């Protein structure tokens, strides 16, 4: 049986893992030549992969207005044509981009831009509403985020969104926002077996929010796949905030951590990726990992977790023992 999870206090039910749609957006560039996408992508394969996800019980798809400067939303809309009632769609706003040139152009957290960005996203997705609309500016001051609440509540009242959330790694900011935002139902944050955020999970528990886990496979480190990281791939020329990679290769300290936990994550016959996703499902009943994908094979592997379920308690405990020095003073129990 496919396992599901509640999307926080929204009443919306989603598959226990979703699909992150950053990679299928293709290239995106900064003015300085910094890549912000995952390189060239085959749109037809992306559509086949999304269809495979549906066939394997995935109902939650997470994209953003700036993934490929809107290209990810267009591909997702194409793949979901005629199937909109089968899925829950999340998108994001706040990072600006120019679709014609595939250029990242900055940020905009104004209420007016939140409305305009949503209208553009709806056109690209080919739908009249999105289920979850997320602020995409990690480090925005809480006061600025709170200035958006009235606008977001208005979009809920109009039926253009069902709920909203914030993509941020700061627990204090998340708590401030959730406490004053009636239809805030989720926080999207960095979360994986290699990088835990116990404080954010506590916030999600306190305010009845879903914990949407970006980077659940550490952007590819927690998979068996290896490939050359090209100059158009954000991991190939990693910006300062992306410390998983260095010089186009897995950073040695993180590669060593993966080697430490590989056996524990795969002890019951799972693949490494399935073990890492299973750890997240065991970590908390609120987690909804959203691994990225490019191919049907990747989707099928990740979706296998819906049948396998959370990592068994003994394997979970072994992972925590192995990583105790990475998380000084922490103590975790499986959900």
N, C-alpha and C positions, 0 to 999 in steps of 0.2 A: 504494500500500500504506500502511495506517495504521501510523505509527511508535509504538513502545512504549519504556518505560524500566523499569528495575528499581527497586523501592521499597527502596533501600538494601540491607542485608544480610539482608533478610527472605525472599528467594526469591519475593516477590510481584511480578508484572508488571502494569503499568498503562499506559494510554494516555499518550503523551508530554505531553499537557495534560489537566488534570481540570476539573471545574466547581466553583467556589466557591459555596456555598449561603447566604451571609449575606443577600444582597438578597432572596431569596424568603421569608425569615422574616417580612417585614413589620415593623410598628412595634415598638419597644422604647424605654422611657422611663426616665430617671433620676428620682429624687425631686425634683430641681431643675428638671425640665422639659427636661433635655438629651435630645435624641433619640440613640439608639444603633442604630437600624435605618435602613432605606433608604426608609421611607414605605410607604404602602398598596400592596398587590400583588394581582394576579389569580391565585388559586390554580390555576384551571383552565389558564391560560396557563403557569404554572410547570410543571404536570404535562406539558403538551404539549412544553414546552421540554426537559424531562428525557428524554422519549421521543425527541425529535429528536436529543439528544446520543447516546443509545444507537445510533440508526440511523446516525450519522456516526462511530461507532467510539470514542466516549468511554466509558471504563470506570471512571473514578475520580471520586468525589463526596465533597466535603469540607464538613462542616457542624459545628455545635456546639450544646451543650445550651441556650445562652442566645440563639441567633439567633431573634429573635421570641419569646423565652421558651419555646422548644421547638417553635414553629410550623414552622420550617424542617425539623426532623426529621420532623414529622408529614407534611408535604407530600412530602418525599423518600420516606418509607415508603410513602405512597399511590402514588406514581409507580412505585416499584420492586416493587410487589406482583406476585408471580409471576415476577420477573426477578432475584431476589437472587443467583442463581449466576452472573449475567453481569457483576457489578460488584464493585468494591472500595470499601467505605464507610469513611470517616474521620470521627470526631467528636471533640469536645473537652470538657474539664471544668475547673472551677475558678472560673468566673464564675457567680454564683447569680442566679436570677430567679424571679419569680412569674408563673406562666402565666395565672392568671385575670385579672390586672390589666395584664399586659405590662410589668412593672416590673423593672428591674435592682435587685438587693438587696444586692450586695456580692461577696465572694470567699470561697472556702473551699478550702484546699489540704490538708486532713486526709485521711489514708488512708480513713477511714470515708466521707467524702463522695465520694471517688473511686469507691468501690464503689456507693454509693447513686445517684450521678449516672449511672453506667453502666446500672444497672438501669432507671432512668427513660428513658434514651436508647433502650435496647433495646425498651421498650414502645412508644415513639413511632415508632420506625423499623420496627416489626413484624418483628424478626429476633431470632435467638438469639445473635448475636455481631456484633462490629464488627471490621473488619480492622486498623484503626489507631486507637488511642486516644491523644489528645494532651493534655498539660497546657497550659492556655490562659492561664497567667499569665506574661506577658512578663518582668517584673522580679522574679520570685520569687528569693530567695537560693538558690544551688546546694545548700546543706545541706538546705533544706526540700524541694527537689525530690528529692534523694537519699533522703529519708525515705519517699518514695512507691515506691521501686523494689521492695521486697519485696511490697507490695500488688499492683503491676502485674505482677510475675512470677507471683504467685498467680493473677491473672486469665488470664494466658496458659496456665498449667497447667490451669485449669478449662475452657479452650476458649471463654471469653467474649470474649477479644480475641486477635488473632493476633500483634500487635506494638504498640509504643507509641512516642511521640515527644514533643517539646516545641516549643511555639510561642514562640520567643524570638528577639530580635535581638542578643543578646550572645554573641559567639563563645566567650569564656572559660567562661561558664556552660554553653553547649552541649557544650563539650569535656569539662568536669568530669562532666557527666551521662552522656554517651555512654561515657566510659571505664569507668564502674561499673555500667552498665545493660545486661545481656546482650541484651535484646530491644528496645532502642532502635534504631530503623531510620531515623529521619528527624528533621530540624529544619525547622519551618515558620517562615519569616522574610520580612520585607519585602525584595523584590527586583524591580527593574525596570530598564529602560534608563535611567531618570532617577535611580535610586538603587541603586547596586551595593553588595554586601557581600562583598568579596573574601575577608576573613578568615573569614567563615562558610562560604564555599565551600571554603576550605582545610580547615576542620574536617570538613566533610562528606566530603572526599576522604580525610583521614587515618583517619576512623573508619568508612568505607564506609557513609555515610548518604545518603538522598535529601534534596535541597534542595527543599522544597515552597515555591513562591513565592507568597506572598499579595501583593496589590496589584500584580500584573504589568502592569496597565493604569492604574496610579496612580489607582485608584478612578474611572475614567472619563475622566481627562485624555487618555489615549492612545487615544481613540476618536474617530470622526467625529460621534458623537451629541452633541447639545446639548439640554438641556431645563431647565425651571425647577426649581430645587432648593427643595422646600417646607420648611415648618417642622418636618415630621415626618421629614426626611431628615438623617442625621448630617452630611452634607456641607453642608447648608444652614445649619447652626449648628455649625460645626466646632469640636470641642474642641481644646485646645492641642496635643495630639499629632498632630492631623491638619492638617498644614501645606500640603497640596495646594490647599486652598480657603480663601477669606477672604470674609466677608460674602455667602456663598451663590454665589460665583463662583470660577472658577479663579484661584489666586494669580498675580499678574503674572509673578513670576520663573519659575514653573514653566510657565506658558503660553508664555513666551518660549523655554524649553528645548524644548518640544514643537515649536514652529515651526522651531527650528534643525535638528532631526533628521528632520522629516517627509519631506523629499524622499529622504533616504538610506534610510529605512525602507520606503518605497513604490516604490523604483526598479524593482523587478522585477514590478510590477503588483499587489502586495499592497495590502490596505487598511492604514491606519495601525495598527489593532489587530493585524492579522496580522503586520505588520512588527515590532511591539513583542514579540509572543509568539515570533516567529522569532528575534529577538535573544537572548532568554532560552535558547532551545534551542541556539543557537550558543555561548552563553556557557560552558556546561559540560554534560557528558553526564549530570550528576546532577540537573539542574533539572527540576522538574515544575510548570509554572505552573498556577494555578487561578483563571482569570478568573471574575468574577461574572457573573450573567445575570438577566434578567427575562423575556425573550421568546424565541420560537423563532428569530427573525431574528438575535438576538445569538449564540445558540448556533451557528447555522449558519455565521456569519462566523468565530467563534473556532475552530470545529472544522475549518475549511478549512486551518488550519496543519498538521494531521496529514497532509495530502496535499502541502502546499508544502514542509514540512521547515524546517530551520534557515535563518536569513538567510544568503545567499551571502557568502563571505569578503570580497569587495571592498566590499559594502555595510556589513558589520560593521566593517571597518576605517575606513570613512568616518564612521560614527557615533562611533567612539572618538576620531577626530581632532577632530570637532566638539565633543565633550564633555570634551576633555582638561583644560580649566580647572576643570571640576566635580570632577575626580578627580585632584588634583595628585599627581605622583610615581607614578601607577599605570600599568601597562602590561599590556594584555590581548591574548590571541590567541584566535581562535575555536576551539572544541572540535572 
